[in-house]
């Protein structure tokens, strides 16, 4: 009986090690099916350790995770000092990334908005501009987070999103 008791812990440890190893391999395989896209018409984000978007393959479709889009304009990422201008450009940058997947704002499920020194005036501007972009479409779930500063000096807003691409649109 003692030999069974002594080998039971060894068996359990072996099973535990095997199951953790299998989980690790599965996660690694899943990570290999994620597609990352960085539109050529937006600045190259790779020096800053992020992609403009990532979408995992899924059977009914896939989610597209879009990194925070700032109000930086063009390939040189020029930041206007005007909040409304940055809002318009951040929403245009979001639309640009969505277009890389053949998606539109109506495909966005969730957005997160980060606003530097948020106040009612900035909320009004945000609301006016998002209504222009989402015209006729249901608004996505959203979270607005006031922040004291963003990644780069003079960034006043950043908008990230999660969109869903139906299977018939998936590449």
N, C-alpha and C positions, 0 to 999 in steps of 0.2 A: 504494500500500500504506500509505503514511503517513496518508492521510486516513481509512482504515478503522481504523487503530490509534488515531488521535486521537479518533474518534467512539465507539469501543468503551467507553472509560471514561465518557463522557457517557451512553451508552445504559444502562450498568450502574447509574450513579447515579440515572437516571430510574426504572429498574425498582425499585431499592431504595426510593426515595421513595414510589413507587406502592404497593408491597407493604406498607410500614409504614403508610401512610395507610389502606389497606384493613383491616389488622389493627385499627387504632385504631377505625375505624367499627364493626367487628364487635363489639369489646369494649363499645363504647358501646351498641349495640343490645342485647347480652346484659344489660347492667346495667339496661336499661329493663324487663326481664321479671321482675325480682326484686320480690317482695311483702314488705313489712315490716308486722309486726303488733305493736301495743302494747295489750294487754287493758285495758279501761276500769277493771277492778277492781284493777290494779296502778298504782303511781305513774308519772307521766309522765317517761320517761327522756330526752326530747329536749333538755332544758337541759344534760344531761351528755354529749351527742353520741353516743348509741347508741340502738338499738331493742331491744326485748325479743327480737325474732326476725326472721329474714330467710330466705326460701325462693326459690331460683331455679326457674323452670319447666324441666322436663326431660321427655323423651318417655315414659319408663317410670314416672315419678313425679318427686318433687322432694325435695330435702334442705331441712330447716328448721334454720337455725342460730340457736340461742337464746343470747342474751347471758347473762353471769354473773348468776344470780339470788342475791341476798343473803338474809339472814335478816331483812330489813326487812319489817315488817308494815303492811298497809293503805296507803291513799293518802298518808299522812304519812310512811311508811317508818320506823315506830318500830323501833328496834333494842334488843332485850332485852340485858341483860348476861350472860344465861345461854347458854352454847354450845349445849346440847341444844335449847333453844327456837329459836335461830337456825337450827339444822340442820333442824328440822321445818318452819319457815316457808320456808326456801330450797327445800326439796323441794316444798312446797305451791305456791310461786310457779312453780316449774318445771312442775308439773302444770297450773297455770292457763294458762300460755303454750301448752303442748301442746294443751289443750282448744280454744284459739282455732282450731286447725287440724283439730279432730276427731280428735286423736291421744291416745295414752296412753303411759305409761312403757314399755310393750312395744315401742313404735316408736322408742325412743331407741337410736342406734347407738353413741354415744360421749359420755362426760361428762368434764369436767375439774373437779376439786375443789381449791380454794385454801383452806387453813386457816392462820389466824394462830397463830403459836407452837404448831405441831403437836406432839403427843405421843401416847403410847399410849392415854391416857385418852380423848382426843378421837377417836382412830381407833376405839376401841370404841364410843363414842357414835355416830359416823358410821355404822359397820357395823350397829348395832342399828336405827337409824332408816331406813336405805336398805332393809333387809330388810322393814320394815313397809310401805314404799311399793311395792317391786318384788315383793311376795309372789306366788309362782307364776309369775313371768316370769323369763326369762333376763336376767342382768345385762348391761348394755352394757360395751363397752370403756371403760376409765377411766384417768385419770392424777390422782394426788393430789400437789399441790405445796405444800410448807410455805412460808409467806411471813411476813415480819416485820410487814407492814401491808397493808391493802386500801384501796380508794378513799376510804372515809369513816371517820372516827373511830368506834370501837366496832363496826365490821363484823368479825365473827369467821370467817365462811365465805362463799364464793361458789362457785356451781355453774353451769357452762355446759354446753351439750349440742348434739349434732347428731342430729336425728331424720330418718326417711325416711317420706314420704307416698306410698303407692302411687298409681298413675295413677287408679284408680277412686275414690279419695278426694279427689284434687286438684280444686280449684275451677275 
